[in-house]
């Protein structure tokens, strides 16, 4: 398997669109009058900075986070300031891309332990005994 280089998140920020909205949560009237929630939108399908291989990896690994049009949407509303939320959502974006391009560790197959074999056999015997009890009784006169 050929390793594909991760795209530079700082370069990809050129193609990111930020939107703000009123965030929920604590803050009293402050929440009702300021737009502190920051939403990051990145069009994976329409990106000119991604190679086809990088685009395919992002679409495959982040398919649950993409819209039907292939747009990645992230948001942050944890802070009471728009600037802090913008920094937070950029950090989320960088971490998400980093994880998407990390190579998965291959699974090492192992043999079942002796205890697990015994437990399986014990369960099978118990199930067998239960089913034997459901049969008609042998009555000899």
Secondary structure in CASP SS format (residue, H / E / C, confidence):
PFRMAT SS
TARGET T0000
AUTHOR 0000-0000-0000
METHOD secondary structure of the structure
MODEL  1
X C 1.00
X C 1.00
X C 1.00
X C 1.00
X C 1.00
X C 1.00
X C 1.00
X C 1.00
X H 1.00
X H 1.00
X H 1.00
X H 1.00
X H 1.00
X H 1.00
X H 1.00
X E 1.00
X E 1.00
X E 1.00
X E 1.00
X E 1.00
X E 1.00
X C 1.00
X C 1.00
X C 1.00
X C 1.00
X C 1.00
X C 1.00
X C 1.00
X H 1.00
X H 1.00
X H 1.00
X H 1.00
X H 1.00
X C 1.00
X C 1.00
X C 1.00
X E 1.00
X E 1.00
X E 1.00
X E 1.00
X E 1.00
X E 1.00
X E 1.00
X C 1.00
X C 1.00
X C 1.00
X C 1.00
X C 1.00
X C 1.00
X C 1.00
X C 1.00
X H 1.00
X H 1.00
X H 1.00
X H 1.00
X H 1.00
X H 1.00
X H 1.00
X H 1.00
X H 1.00
X H 1.00
X C 1.00
X H 1.00
X H 1.00
X H 1.00
X E 1.00
X C 1.00
X C 1.00
X C 1.00
X C 1.00
X E 1.00
X E 1.00
X E 1.00
X E 1.00
X E 1.00
X E 1.00
X C 1.00
X C 1.00
X C 1.00
X C 1.00
X C 1.00
X H 1.00
X H 1.00
X H 1.00
X H 1.00
X H 1.00
X H 1.00
X H 1.00
X H 1.00
X H 1.00
X H 1.00
X H 1.00
X H 1.00
X H 1.00
X H 1.00
X H 1.00
X H 1.00
X H 1.00
X H 1.00
X H 1.00
X C 1.00
X C 1.00
X C 1.00
X C 1.00
X C 1.00
X C 1.00
X C 1.00
X C 1.00
X C 1.00
X C 1.00
X C 1.00
X C 1.00
X C 1.00
X H 1.00
X H 1.00
X H 1.00
X H 1.00
X H 1.00
X H 1.00
X H 1.00
X H 1.00
X H 1.00
X H 1.00
X H 1.00
X H 1.00
X H 1.00
X H 1.00
X H 1.00
X H 1.00
X H 1.00
X H 1.00
X H 1.00
X C 1.00
X C 1.00
X C 1.00
X C 1.00
X C 1.00
X C 1.00
X C 1.00
X C 1.00
X C 1.00
END
